[in-house]
């Protein structure tokens, strides 16, 4: 393959972005290309939940050009980047090895076929749908642009290129209404059409699209650049409970109703957690299952409202377990990593499908950092 045709870090980012839009991350999150040169060539990728010392050791034994993680490799601001033990040591090691890093976190959580969806598919749930529709960002907006018909496509393309106009698995989403725009340019104006001092009536399109909170400014900047008018009219409308596709968690039905103990055994076989801690009733017929991968105890209310017979999540704290124990819906805590790690093979599938033969990718199926005593069967390992 010629140097010009080499796959780059940015190419891999774009492949992941099409499936797990980075712009749909939570406001507090840090995702995307977090380390390295976006134009650096990529021939090999390692995929893991976190950039742990164990992952760094794997990279030293078997180098890769790019590390794709679920949890951000840089989350809190770093005051220095040094090899001393601390939050910057991993960053120092990766920079020294020349390994770029892409992190896909809450954008992968809320994507239509994201973390919880991957868990639900392994559990063979049917009719999978979001538990809570919408993106985690609180700033999703509708962008309304009044534009001549001749430039409507250019404006929509600019919005899409900047990270807008996406709803779930659909891109270039818009709604258009024809109408008439009027304006009277002042003596210092420079109208694209018409004459200063003369009131104009021109054919325009009311072009409506959307933007996640993290990309509103970028979308507005791109739209203004693509718009021919000196002073384009643009409305920005905040969307309460904005739903740009996907959502938090999933809910679906088992192929057949199962007693609780058999349903939990199905969870154990499908997701291979290091443990399952259960709060709530000991007997229950389970057909509808709700899942939030990672840390999701706070969404138990949504699982109850969705009529779930069983809620599977991680990081359930004591008082959340007490609430579950007093209720009629069993809550199963399978740990944080044991659920989230099933997104990692999805990352690999996206990369291999986009760059067949050009990029190799291997996955580390991370174990829980906590271990059960006595030790249980190890569930992690590296997958080629």
C-alpha positions in Angstrom: 0.0 0.0 0.0 1.4 3.4 -0.9 2.0 6.0 1.8 -0.7 8.2 0.3 -3.3 5.3 0.6 -2.3 4.4 4.2 -5.0 4.3 6.8 -4.6 7.1 9.3 -5.7 7.6 12.9 -8.3 10.1 11.6 -9.6 7.4 9.2 -10.2 5.0 12.1 -11.9 7.9 14.1 -14.2 8.5 11.1 -15.1 4.8 10.9 -16.0 4.7 14.6 -17.8 8.1 14.4 -20.2 6.7 11.8 -21.3 4.0 14.2 -20.8 5.8 17.5 -21.1 9.5 16.9 -18.5 11.2 19.1 -20.6 14.4 19.1 -23.3 12.6 21.1 -21.1 12.2 24.2 -22.1 13.5 27.6 -21.2 17.1 28.4 -18.7 16.0 31.1 -16.9 13.4 28.9 -13.7 13.5 27.0 -13.7 11.4 23.8 -12.1 11.3 20.3 -8.5 11.3 19.3 -6.9 12.1 22.7 -3.3 11.3 22.0 -1.1 11.3 18.9 -1.1 12.7 15.4 -4.4 12.3 13.5 -2.5 11.9 10.3 -0.2 9.1 11.6 -0.5 5.8 9.7 -2.3 2.9 11.3 -1.5 -0.8 10.5 -2.3 -2.3 13.9 -4.8 -1.5 16.6 -5.2 -2.7 20.2 -8.6 -2.3 21.8 -9.2 -2.3 25.6 -11.5 -0.8 28.2 -8.8 1.2 29.8 -5.1 2.1 29.3 -4.0 0.2 32.3 -0.4 -0.7 33.2 -1.2 -4.2 32.0 -2.3 -2.8 28.6 0.9 -0.8 28.4 2.9 -4.0 29.1 1.0 -5.7 26.3 1.8 -2.9 23.9 5.5 -3.2 24.9 5.5 -6.9 24.1 3.5 -6.6 20.9 3.4 -3.0 19.6 0.5 -1.3 17.9 0.1 2.0 16.2 -3.2 2.9 17.8 -4.9 2.1 21.1 -8.7 2.3 21.1 -10.2 2.5 24.6 -13.7 2.8 26.0 -12.8 4.9 29.0 -10.9 8.2 28.2 -7.1 7.9 28.5 -7.1 11.6 29.5 -10.1 12.7 31.6 -9.1 15.2 34.2 -6.6 18.0 33.3 -3.0 16.9 33.6 -0.7 19.4 35.2 2.4 17.5 34.0 3.3 14.4 31.8 5.9 12.4 33.6 6.8 8.8 34.1 6.3 8.9 37.9 3.4 6.8 39.3 0.3 8.9 38.8 -2.4 9.7 36.3 0.1 10.9 33.7 2.4 7.9 33.7 0.2 6.0 31.1 0.1 9.1 28.9 3.9 9.4 29.2 4.4 5.8 28.2 2.0 5.9 25.2 3.6 9.1 23.9 7.1 7.6 24.3 6.0 4.5 22.4 4.4 6.7 19.7 1.0 5.1 20.2 -2.0 7.2 19.3 -5.2 6.8 21.4 -8.9 7.1 20.5 -11.4 6.9 23.3 -15.1 6.2 22.6 -17.0 6.4 25.9 -20.5 7.9 26.5 -20.9 8.2 22.7 -20.6 4.4 22.5 -22.9 4.1 25.5 -25.8 5.9 23.9 -25.3 4.9 20.2 -28.2 2.9 18.8 -26.1 -0.3 18.8 -23.8 0.7 21.6 -22.7 -0.8 24.9 -26.1 -2.0 26.4 -27.3 -3.1 22.9 -24.2 -5.3 22.6 -25.0 -6.9 26.0 -28.7 -7.3 25.0 -27.7 -9.1 21.8 -25.5 -11.5 23.7 -28.4 -12.2 26.0 -30.5 -12.8 22.8 -33.1 -10.3 23.8 -35.8 -9.5 21.2 -37.4 -6.2 20.3 -34.5 -4.2 21.8 -35.2 -0.5 22.2 -33.8 2.3 24.3 -34.6 2.3 28.0 -34.3 6.2 28.0 -34.3 7.7 24.6 -32.0 10.6 23.8 -28.4 11.6 24.1 -26.7 12.4 27.5 -25.8 15.9 26.4 -28.3 18.5 27.8 -27.5 21.0 25.0 -29.1 19.4 21.9 -30.6 22.1 19.7 -32.7 22.4 16.6 -30.9 24.7 14.0 -33.2 26.6 11.7 -31.6 28.3 8.7 -33.4 30.5 6.1 -31.4 30.0 2.9 -31.9 30.4 -0.9 -32.8 27.0 -2.5 -29.6 27.1 -4.5 -27.5 26.9 -1.3 -29.7 24.5 0.8 -27.6 21.5 0.0 -24.4 23.3 0.8 -25.7 24.5 4.1 -26.9 21.0 5.1 -23.6 19.5 4.0 -21.7 22.0 6.1 -23.9 21.2 9.2 -23.4 17.5 8.7 -19.6 17.8 8.2 -19.5 19.7 11.5 -21.2 17.0 13.4 -24.9 18.0 13.1 -27.8 16.6 11.2 -27.5 13.1 12.7 -30.3 11.2 14.5 -29.3 7.7 15.5 -28.1 5.8 12.5 -29.3 8.5 10.1 -27.2 11.3 8.7 -28.1 14.5 6.8 -31.4 14.8 8.6 -33.4 17.9 7.7 -36.9 19.3 7.1 -37.5 21.9 4.5 -40.4 24.4 4.0 -40.4 26.8 1.0 -41.3 30.4 1.7 -40.6 34.0 1.0 -37.9 36.0 2.8 -37.9 39.8 2.9 -35.2 42.3 3.7 -34.2 45.9 3.2 -30.4 46.5 3.1 -29.0 49.6 4.7 -26.6 52.0 2.9 -23.6 50.1 4.2 -24.9 46.6 3.4 -23.7 44.3 0.8 -26.6 42.0 -0.1 -25.9 38.7 -2.0 -29.0 39.4 -4.0 -30.8 42.7 -4.5 -29.8 46.3 -4.0 -29.2 48.4 -0.8 -32.2 50.6 -0.1 -34.6 48.4 -2.0 -36.9 46.0 -0.1 -36.4 42.6 -1.5 -38.7 39.6 -1.6 -36.9 36.4 -2.4 -37.6 32.7 -2.5 -36.1 30.9 0.5 -36.1 27.5 2.2 -36.7 27.1 6.0 -34.1 24.4 6.6 -34.4 22.6 9.9 -31.8 20.3 11.3 -30.3 19.3 14.7 -27.0 19.4 16.5 -25.8 17.8 19.7 -24.8 20.1 22.5 -21.1 19.5 22.0 -21.3 20.6 18.3 -23.7 23.5 18.3 -21.0 26.2 17.9 -19.1 24.2 15.3 -22.3 23.6 13.3 -23.3 27.3 13.5 -19.8 28.3 12.3 -19.9 25.9 9.4 -23.5 27.0 8.4 -22.5 30.6 8.3 -19.5 29.9 6.1 -21.7 27.9 3.6 -24.5 30.5 3.6 -24.3 33.1 0.8 -25.9 36.0 2.8 -24.0 38.7 4.5 -26.3 38.3 7.6 -28.0 34.9 7.5 -31.0 34.4 9.6 -30.4 31.4 11.9 -32.6 30.2 14.8 -31.2 28.0 17.6 -33.9 26.3 19.6 -32.9 24.2 22.7 -34.6 20.8 22.7 -35.9 19.7 26.0 -35.3 15.9 26.4 -33.6 16.1 23.0 -33.5 12.7 21.4 -30.9 12.5 18.6 -31.2 8.7 18.4 -30.1 5.9 20.6 -30.4 6.5 24.4 -29.3 5.2 27.8 -29.6 1.5 28.2 -31.9 -0.9 26.5 -35.0 -3.0 27.2 -36.0 -6.2 25.5 -37.6 -9.6 25.9 -36.1 -13.0 26.4 -37.1 -15.6 23.8 -39.2 -17.2 26.5 -40.2 -16.5 30.1 -37.7 -17.9 32.6 -37.7 -18.4 36.4 -35.3 -15.8 37.9 -32.5 -18.3 38.7 -32.5 -19.5 35.1 -32.6 -15.9 33.8 -29.6 -15.1 35.9 -27.8 -18.2 34.6 -28.5 -17.0 31.1 -26.9 -13.6 32.1 -23.9 -15.5 33.5 -23.4 -17.6 30.4 -24.0 -14.7 28.0 -21.9 -11.9 29.7 -19.4 -14.1 31.7 -19.2 -11.7 34.6 -16.8 -12.3 37.5 -19.8 -12.3 39.8 -23.5 -11.5 40.0 -24.9 -9.8 43.1 -28.7 -9.7 43.2 -31.1 -7.6 45.3 -34.8 -7.8 45.3 -37.3 -10.7 45.2 -35.8 -14.3 45.1 -38.6 -15.6 42.9 -39.8 -14.0 39.7 -40.8 -15.0 36.2 -38.5 -13.0 33.9 -39.5 -12.1 30.3 -38.6 -8.4 30.0 -35.0 -7.4 30.8 -33.6 -3.9 31.1 -29.8 -3.3 30.8 -27.5 -0.4 31.4 -23.9 -1.3 30.9 -21.2 0.1 33.3 -22.6 2.1 36.2 -26.4 2.3 35.9 -28.0 1.9 39.3 -29.5 5.4 39.0 -31.6 4.2 36.1 -33.4 1.5 38.0 -36.5 3.7 38.1 -36.6 3.7 34.3 -36.4 -0.1 34.3 -39.4 -0.3 36.6 -41.3 2.2 34.5 -40.5 0.1 31.4 -42.1 -2.9 33.1 -38.8 -4.9 33.4 -38.8 -8.2 35.3 -35.1 -8.0 35.8 -32.6 -5.1 35.7 -28.9 -5.8 34.8 -26.3 -3.2 35.5 -23.2 -2.5 37.5 -21.8 -0.5 40.5 -24.9 -0.9 42.7 -24.2 0.9 46.0 -25.6 -0.2 49.4 -28.6 2.1 49.6 -29.5 1.5 46.0 -29.4 -2.2 46.8 -31.7 -1.5 49.8 -34.2 0.2 47.5 -34.0 -2.8 45.2 -34.5 -5.2 48.1 -37.7 -3.5 49.1 -39.1 -3.5 45.5 -40.5 -6.2 43.3 -37.9 -6.0 40.5 -34.7 -7.9 40.9 -31.6 -5.9 40.3 -28.5 -7.8 39.2 -25.0 -6.2 39.6 -22.5 -7.8 37.3 -19.7 -5.3 37.8 -18.7 -2.4 35.7 -16.2 -4.0 33.2 -18.1 -7.2 32.8 -20.9 -5.4 30.9 -19.0 -2.6 29.2 -16.3 -4.8 27.7 -18.7 -6.3 25.2 -18.5 -3.1 23.2 -14.8 -3.9 22.5 -15.5 -6.6 19.9 -17.9 -4.2 18.2 -15.1 -1.6 17.9 -13.0 -4.4 16.3 -15.8 -5.4 13.9 -16.2 -1.7 12.7 -12.5 -1.3 12.1 -11.9 -4.6 10.3 -15.0 -4.1 8.1 -13.9 -0.7 7.1 -10.2 -1.5 6.4 -10.1 -5.2 5.4 -6.5 -6.4 5.0 -5.1 -3.0 5.8 -5.4 -2.9 9.5 -5.2 -5.7 12.1 -7.0 -5.3 15.4 -6.9 -7.3 18.6 -9.0 -7.0 21.7 -8.2 -7.3 25.4 -11.3 -8.4 27.2 -10.5 -6.7 30.5 -11.4 -8.3 33.8 -12.9 -6.6 36.8 -10.2 -4.9 38.9 -11.9 -6.3 42.0 -11.6 -10.1 42.4 -13.8 -12.5 44.2 -12.4 -14.5 47.2 -12.2 -17.4 46.8 -11.0 -16.8 43.3 -13.4 -17.7 40.6 -12.8 -18.6 37.0 -10.9 -15.9 35.0 -13.1 -14.4 32.4 -10.7 -12.0 30.5 -8.0 -12.4 28.0 -6.8 -11.1 24.6 -8.7 -11.9 21.4 -6.9 -11.7 18.1 
